[in-house]
Amino acid sequence: MTDTPTNSLEWVWFIAQKYSDLFIRGTLLTLAVSVTGTIAGFLLGYIVGIVQDTKINKEDYFFKRAMLRFFKVLSAVYVELFRGTPMIVQAMIVFYGLRQAGLEIDPISAGILVTLLNTGAYMAETVRGGINSIDAGQREGALALGMSPFSVMLGIVLPQAFRNIIPEMANTFLTNLKMTSVLNVIGVQELFLQAKTAGGTYYKYLESYLVIALIYLVLCFVFSRVFALIEKKLAARKDYVLAVEYMENTQ
């Protein structure tokens, strides 16, 4: 290869080598923001999903019913707000809004906050759907045995719901991994912004973006396989035999 690349492929290789440090830093920051924001968002989504699924009983005392209704309305507004607006707009509002309010938040913290809030809104609906997918008879049976509603939710419903929503959790994480690119608007030096910086030196933006396209592709491929293994590991066994069938076969 000559000192000056002569075609696009040579420029891609040249930029990947010359600015490898930038791409590595951008990749690590992209992973840090997406992983941290997604995990925190999952936890928030579980809380919101449980609140949305909780039934208000007329037998409960007034204060409990009022608080539960308040949190239900609050969670509904939160979900609609973050599901109904683009993440890039949310990033601008959160970052500049907090700064205008006097809170000096750095771009990375703002990026993580936006990611977790966005994830929580989408995961809340997923968790609610996962909870509703569990047979209601299991809840009723556990309650009849004297278990508290909290114990039923924590020990019986949520573990099964978690297994059911793993595919959607994987999709959400992969989406966040790619959507961190919009955080460059608030100065988060993630992968996209690093590619923009590298491409601006020689005005070879196409070649620079091809480099990060390959990086995103590899990251998504690896993590999709990891989630597939987790889903397979947690999948219910298919080789069990019902007690009734066992008794019939042994007679």
N, C-alpha and C positions, 0 to 999 in steps of 0.2 A: 504493500500500500504506500502511495506517495505521501508527501508531507501534507498536501491539501487533498481531501477527498474529492472524487470526481463524479460520484453518483449518490443516490439516496441511501442505498444500503451501506456504503462506506461512511456516509455522514452519521447514520444511526450508530454504527459501531464506534466511530470516533467520539461522538457525544456521550455514549454510554461509558466509554473508558475515561474520557477527560473529566466528566462530571459525576463519576461514580460515587464520590463522597456525598454530593448533594442528593442523589437518588437514594442512597442508603439512609441518610438522615430523614428524608421525606417519607420513605417507606416505614421506618421505625415510628415516626410521629403519627403517621396514618394508622398504623396498628395500635398504638397507644390510645389514641382518641377513640377509635372505633371499638376496641375491646372494652375499655373502661366505660365509655358511654353506653354500650350495649348491655353490659352486665348490670350496671346501675339501672338502666332502663327496664330490663327484665324484672328486677325487683320491684320497681315502681309500678310496672304493668300488672304484676301479680297482686299488689295491694289494691290498685284501682279496680282490677277485675273482680276481686273478692268483694269489695264494697258494692260494686254494681250488682253482683249476684245475690247479696244478702237480702233476705226478705224482711219487710217491716211487719211485725206482728201486732195486732190490736191489743194483745194481752200485755205487751211491754209498757213500762211506765212512760209518761209523757216525755221526759228529758231524753231518754234513750231513742224514742221514735223521732224526736225533733233533730237530734244530732245525726242520726243515721240518714234522715231525709236531707239534711244540709250537705253531708258528705256525698250523697248520691247526686245531688244537683251540681255540686262543685266538680265531681269527677266527670259528669256528663259534659259540662262546659269545657273542661280541660281537654277531653278527648276530641270534641268537635272542633275546638280551636286549633289544635296541633295536627289533626287529620285534614283539616280544611284549608291549611295555608302551606306554601312551599317552604322547605327547610332553609333555603337561601334567605328568604324574607325573615324567618324566625331568627336566623343568626344575626342579621342586621339589627333587628329590634332588641334582642337580648343583649348584645354587646354594647351598642350605642345607647340603648335605654338605661341599662345599669350604670354606665359611665355618666350619663346625664343626671342620673339620680344621686350621683356622688360616690358610687361604689367603683373603685378602681380595679376592674377585673381584667386579667390578661387574656389575649386571644385564645390560648390553649384551653384555659379553664372555661371560657365562654363556649368554645367548640364542644367540649365534653358535656357541658350543661345542656346545650341545644340538642346534642345527640341523645342524651338520656331522656330528655323531655319528649322528643319526637318518638323514640323507641317505646317509652312508657305508654303513649297514647295508642299506638298500634297494637302493642302487646296486650293492653287492657281488653280489647275486643277479642283477641285470640284466646286469652285466658278464660274469659267469660264463656266463649264457645266451647273451650276444652272442658270446663266445669259442667256445662249443660250436657255434654256428650256422655257423661258418666250416668249409668243407670240409677234412676231415682230410688229404686228398691234397695240399693246398697245403703243410701243415707237413712232410709226409713228403718231398715233392719238394725243399723248401728244405733240409731236413736232409741229403738225399742229395747236394745240391750243395756241402755242406761248411759251411753256415751254422750258427752256434751256436744253441741253443734260445732264448737271450735275444734274439739278432738276429731270429730268426723271429717271436718274440712282438712285439717292438717295431716291426719294419719291415713285417711282412706281416699278422699276425693282428689286432693292436690297431687299426690304421687302418680295417680293414673292420668290426670289431666296433663301433667308435665310430659309424660311419655307420648301422649297424643299430639301435643303441640310442638314437638321437637322439629319436625319439618318446617313449620312456620318460623320457629326461632332461628333456624339456619338461614332461611330466606331473609329474615330481618337483619341478621348480622352481615350477610353478604351485601345487602343493600346499603347498610351503614358504611361498610368498607369502601364502597364506591362513592357514596354520597358525601364523604368527608371532603371530596374535591371542591364542594361549594363553599367550604369554610375559608377558602383563600380570600374571600371578599372581606373578611375581618382580620386578615393578616396571619392566619394560621399557616405556617410554612410546611404544609403537608406535601404529598407527592406531586400534585398538580402545580402548585406554586413553584416548587423546585424545578419542574420541567419547563415552566414558563421562563424562569430565570436563566436556565441553561440554554434554551432556544433563542433567547434574546441576544446572546453574545454574538452569534454568527447569523442571526435572523433565519435560523433553521428550526422553525417551530414544529413543522410536520414531523421531522425526524425525532425531535425531542419528545413529542407526544406519542410517537410510535414506541419509544423506549418504555414510557410509563404504561402504555396499553399492554405491553407484554408483562410488565410487573404486576399489574392488576389481574391479568389473566391467570398468571401463576398463583397468586395469592388466593383468588377465588376457587381455582381448581383444587388447591391443597386443602383449604378449609371446607369445601363441599364434601371432599372425601372423608375428612375427619368427622364431620357431622353425620355422614352416612354410617360410619363405623359405630358412632355413639348410638344412633337410632337402632342399628342392628343389635348392639349389645343389650339395649334396654327393651327390645321388643319382647312381647309375651311369647312364651313357648307355644309351639303348635303341635307338639307330640304328646300332650296330656290326654288322659282318658277320663271321661266323666264317671263318677261313682256308679251311676245307674248302668252305664254300659259295661263297666267292669263286673258288676254283679251278674248281669245277664250272660256275659261271656264265661264266667266261672261256674255257672250252674250246669 
